[in-house]
Amino acid sequence: QVQLVESGGGLVQAGGSLRLSCAASGRTFSSYAMGWFRQAPGKEREFVAAISWSGAGTHYIDSVKGRFTISRDNAKNTVLLQMNSLKPEDTAVYYCAVARATMTFVALTAPGSYTYWGQGTQVTVSS
């Protein structure tokens, strides 16, 4: 059974940092791109960042560029999201996901491009 488990969320003051982790089990995802999304109350799920299967390529939504860094460790079947200089507007439930197949980074911004999802971890940034 495939399972993605996010951790590392919490409450932090504006300007602070958090590191989210997503551990995958049930199969190996080293051949697939992975992504992070977030969803704030009353809003649609929003793409945050994606990383290629090798880790050599990354893509970010403009609002997090320069503040967030996505990385992966294929040996550990894990993907990370380092979040620095957090802002109150970053408050949301953050989800990791595994892409369906090889595709462009533009395609990877769409939730429909992903096949497996974690349960999410809450990130709250206070002002």
Order of alpha helices (4+ residues) and beta strands (2+ residues): beta-beta-beta-beta-beta-beta-beta-beta-beta-beta-beta
